[in-house]
Amino acid sequence: MKPATAAKKLDVYLPATPAEFQQGTITRSELAELQADPPEWLRTLRADGPHPKNLVAARLGISNSGLSRAGITDALTTAQINDLLAEMPEWLAAERATQVEVRREERRVKSLHADRRRALEEPETDES
């Protein structure tokens, strides 16, 4: 597989990986080995970063779109993420609140659909 695909599966930022990882191809067995017994460079990247955008957003508790709206386009390290969480700038607090509302609405809609499915599946009883 391509290095970009392997990096995505390993949840690491491709430009921060070693050159030999970026320039080669990775077999499924090599990927499985990296996942099962990560080398030092992979453990360090996972712990300290820089992290890809999706992990930055998840660690901040916001969406990828929220990162874009805030103008964050680069990968961030764990220390930078922790600093943002400690500072809690206004934009981050607003994006986190938005994310909470989005998740609440998703749960409501999912519940509504489940209720409708159950109603359609239940046999109607004649109460005469």
N, C-alpha and C positions, 0 to 999 in steps of 0.2 A: 504494500500500500504506500501511498505517498506520505512523505513526512508530515504534511499538514493534517492529513486524516489521522495519523498515529498520534500527533500532538493533541488533537481534539479529543481522541479517545482517552488519552492520559491526563486530560485537563491541565495542560501546560501551554505556555506562550511559546510558539515555535521559534521566534527570533532569539529567545533566551536559551534555547537548547544548544548542545555542542554541535560544531560544524559537521562532524561525521553523521550525526542524526539528521541534520537538515539536508544533507547532500545525497544520502542513500535512500534505498527503499527498505521498508520494514515488513517482514513477513508476519503472518498471524502468530506463528510460534514465538518469534522475537517479541512481539507485542505482549503476548501472554507472559513471557519471561519477565519483561519489564514491569508488568502489573504485579506479578507474584513476588518478585525479588528486585525491587527498584534499586538501581545503582545510586551512589551518593549524589550525583548531579540532579537526578530526578527527585530524590527526597528533599534536597535543598530547594529546588524550584517549587515543589508543592508546598513547602513550609514558608518560604520567604518571598517567593515570587521572582520576577514580575508575573502577575496572573493575567489570563485572558479576560476579555471584557465580561463574558458571562459569569465568571467566578467573582469578579470585582462587584458586579451588580448584586449577585447573590449574597456576598459577604456584607454588603452595605444594606441589604434588605430592600432593594429597589429593582426596577426593570432596566433592561438594556436601553430602552428609550429614555428612561430617566437619566441615565449616564450621558446620553447624547444631548439631552436638553440642558444638562449642566456643563456641557462643553468638554467632558472628559472623553478623550478619544484614544489616549495612550493606556498601555497596561500599567497597573499600579502594583507596588510591592505590598506585602503584608503590613509593613510599618506605615506606609502611606494610608492604607485602608484604616488601620487602627487610629491614626491621627485624625482622619476625617470623622470617624465615629466618636472620638473624644471631643472634638471641636463642635460637632453637630451643626454645621452651617445651616442657615435658613433653607436653602434649596434642598439639602438632604432631608431635613425634617419634613418638608412639604412632599418630597417624593416618597418617603417612607409612609406618610399618611395616605397618599394616593394609592400606593401598593396595597395597604391594608384594605382600603375601600374596594379595590379591584378584586382582591381575593374574597372579600365578603360577598360581593355581587356574583362572582363565579360559583361560590357555594350555594347561594340562593337559587340561581338558575339551575344548577345541577340537581338540587333538591326538588325544584318545581318539575323538572323533566322526569325525575324518578317517581314523583307522585302521580304524574299523568300516565306513565308506563304502568304503574301498579293498578291504577283505575281501569286501564284498558284490559289488563290481564285478568282482573277479578271477574268472576262470573256474576252476572246480575241476579239478584234474588228477588222473587216476586213476593211482596209483603201483603198479600190479600187475605 
